[in-house]
Amino acid sequence: REDVMTSDLRSDQVILEGKLGSGQFGEVRKGRCQVGGKTVPVAVKTLKNNDPDGEKEILSEASLMKSLDHQHIVRMIGVCKGETLMLVLELAELGPLKKYLERHQMMKLWHQVELMMQICDGMEYLEMRDVVHRDLATRNVLLVNDHFAKISDFGLSRILDNNSEYYTAHGPGRWPLMWYAPECLYYHKFDSSSDVWSFGITMWEIMSFGARPYSKKKPSQILHFLESGNRLDIPRNCPNRIYQIMLDCWAWNKGDRRSFRDLKPHLVEMYEHYKQRDI
Ligand code: ATP
């Protein structure tokens, strides 16, 4: 497959169509983009009323996305400075995985594991490049088709610089606390092993068909709940070996968690196992 990857797009190359969703700083619209003599379907993140904070955020998201090139990560096509700033992304037609799960409560086990395996593959790529996503959740995984997932929303992501082992976040922001590892909640320290924790929560969401984690708890109760050794329950009909991987992702000490690189072969093996049996 040929991929289009340019940086600065002229506004006459981008045609906006209907609304897909709303983001933090504006709408996300469906559209078409003319690049390299072809017209490709795109998703366009637009900025409301030229908010300077929003502009900075979108540009930093764009410069990070530009450096990424992986089949399970949403690709950026370019940035377009029209009346407002727009981030032009490849379109993932089926939208967020969370909503897909809510609509498909009868998915086969192999299909669920297939999506986990693909997310893990994309995350391994980020881990290798010292990029911390910080917002991995089924709402931020998009589907190109029923069997092809892509990680999106790099709004909170950061590249770790050479000397630091983790990224320290400042300011309150809008944090997805239910997806965060203890060290993120305590010290605001993020690295790939905190993404591994979020991956465990994402696996739990997939096995629970889009249910909300810790639905009966207030965000302020989570840390105490985890500190006392509690974790999310095993989802209904979830095989023990899948739940065991989630528990490994939720090791209290980040050094005890497995890396994406280490998780991937286990998911591949499980996928093949269930696929063969068609369960
Ligand atoms: P937030 O941080 O609040 O989640 P955001 O500003 O980062 O919002 P996104 O989550 O990236 O915005 O996008 C908002 C919605 O737009 C998504 O939930 C999805 O429905 C849609 N969307 C975004 N990117 C794409 C894409 N590449 N293909 C299809 N739909 C997309």
Boltz pocket constraint, residues with backbone or C-beta under 6 A from the ligand:
constraints:
  - pocket:
      binder: B
      contacts: [[A, 20], [A, 21], [A, 22], [A, 23], [A, 24], [A, 25], [A, 26], [A, 28], [A, 43], [A, 74], [A, 89], [A, 90], [A, 91], [A, 92], [A, 93], [A, 95], [A, 96], [A, 139], [A, 140], [A, 142], [A, 152], [A, 153], [A, 155]]
      max_distance: 6.0
